[in-house]
Amino acid sequence: MAIGWIIAGLAALGLGMYVIIKYWEQIRDWLNKVIPAVRELLKTVAHGIAVFAQKVAPGVVDFLHRVYYKENNKWIRETRTEEISESEVPDHIRYKINSQERDVSKEIQPELKYQLG
């Protein structure tokens, strides 16, 4: 009984490898199209989650910037956020933030009301 499953598994593995080898060019081309699209989708979703968290649950975002731990029988709350000057932000991070989409929902809200109203 078990030998039958092993043979079936090996046959399926062999068939899968054959299909991948035979159609590798098409698979590679498809992956080259799909992977960048998935990356952009994930960036958009992450940005949407960040905007949602800032708008709807600011307390949760604040909580995520804190670390709690116990040291020498004393509770410690370490706050990880502080205001800094722009020159203190590494160039690559500043570039990423400045090149991202902005939340303009408050700016276009009057226009939306005009069009929908």
C-alpha positions as CSV (number, residue, x, y, z in Angstrom):
1,M,0.0,0.0,0.0
2,A,2.7,2.5,1.0
3,I,4.9,1.5,-2.0
4,G,2.0,2.5,-4.3
5,W,1.9,6.0,-2.7
6,I,5.7,6.3,-3.1
7,I,5.6,5.4,-6.7
8,A,2.7,7.8,-7.4
9,G,4.6,10.5,-5.6
10,L,7.7,9.9,-7.6
11,A,5.7,9.8,-10.9
12,A,4.0,13.1,-10.0
13,L,7.4,14.7,-9.1
14,G,8.9,13.5,-12.4
15,L,6.0,14.8,-14.4
16,G,6.2,18.2,-12.6
17,M,9.9,18.4,-13.3
18,Y,9.3,17.5,-17.0
19,V,6.6,20.2,-17.3
20,I,8.9,22.8,-15.7
21,I,11.8,22.0,-17.9
22,K,9.7,21.8,-21.1
23,Y,8.0,25.1,-20.5
24,W,10.7,27.0,-18.6
25,E,10.9,29.9,-21.1
26,Q,7.2,30.6,-20.8
27,I,7.3,30.1,-17.0
28,R,10.3,32.5,-16.7
29,D,8.6,35.2,-18.8
30,W,5.4,34.9,-16.8
31,L,7.3,35.2,-13.5
32,N,9.1,38.2,-14.8
33,K,5.8,39.9,-15.4
34,V,4.0,38.7,-12.3
35,I,6.6,39.3,-9.6
36,P,7.0,43.1,-10.1
37,A,3.2,43.4,-10.2
38,V,2.9,41.5,-6.9
39,R,5.6,43.6,-5.4
40,E,3.7,46.8,-6.3
41,L,0.5,45.3,-5.0
42,L,2.2,44.5,-1.7
43,K,3.6,48.1,-1.5
44,T,0.1,49.5,-2.1
45,V,-1.5,47.2,0.5
46,A,1.2,48.1,3.0
47,H,0.7,51.8,2.3
48,G,-3.1,51.4,2.7
49,I,-2.7,49.6,6.0
50,A,-0.3,52.3,7.3
51,V,-2.8,55.1,6.3
52,F,-5.7,53.2,7.8
53,A,-3.8,52.6,11.0
54,Q,-2.9,56.3,11.3
55,K,-6.5,57.4,10.6
56,V,-8.5,54.8,12.5
57,A,-6.2,53.4,15.2
58,P,-3.6,56.0,16.2
59,G,-3.3,54.4,19.6
60,V,-2.2,51.1,18.1
61,V,0.4,52.8,16.0
62,D,1.7,54.6,19.1
63,F,1.8,51.3,20.9
64,L,3.9,49.7,18.2
65,H,6.5,52.4,18.8
66,R,7.0,51.4,22.4
67,V,9.0,48.5,23.9
68,Y,8.2,47.2,27.4
69,Y,10.5,45.1,29.4
70,K,11.6,44.4,32.9
71,E,15.1,45.1,34.1
72,N,16.4,44.7,37.7
73,N,12.8,44.1,38.9
74,K,11.7,47.5,37.4
75,W,9.4,47.9,34.4
76,I,10.8,49.9,31.6
77,R,8.9,51.5,28.7
78,E,11.3,52.5,25.9
79,T,9.7,54.9,23.4
80,R,11.2,54.5,20.0
81,T,9.9,57.7,18.4
82,E,11.4,61.1,18.5
83,E,11.4,64.1,16.3
84,I,14.6,64.6,14.4
85,S,15.8,67.0,11.7
86,E,15.7,66.0,8.1
87,S,19.5,65.9,7.9
88,E,19.5,63.1,10.5
89,V,17.4,60.8,8.2
90,P,19.6,58.6,6.0
91,D,19.4,59.6,2.3
92,H,18.0,56.3,1.1
93,I,15.1,56.4,3.6
94,R,14.4,60.1,2.9
95,Y,14.2,59.3,-0.8
96,K,11.8,56.4,-0.3
97,I,9.5,58.4,1.9
98,N,9.5,61.4,-0.4
99,S,8.8,59.3,-3.5
100,Q,5.8,57.4,-2.0
101,E,2.2,58.3,-2.6
102,R,0.6,60.8,-0.3
103,D,-2.7,60.5,1.5
104,V,-4.7,63.3,-0.1
105,S,-8.1,62.3,1.1
106,K,-8.6,65.5,3.1
107,E,-7.5,67.6,0.2
108,I,-9.9,66.1,-2.3
109,Q,-12.8,65.6,0.1
110,P,-14.6,68.8,-1.0
111,E,-14.3,67.8,-4.7
112,L,-15.7,64.3,-3.9
113,K,-18.7,65.8,-2.1
114,Y,-19.2,68.1,-5.1
115,Q,-19.1,65.3,-7.6
116,L,-21.1,62.8,-5.5
117,G,-23.6,65.4,-4.0
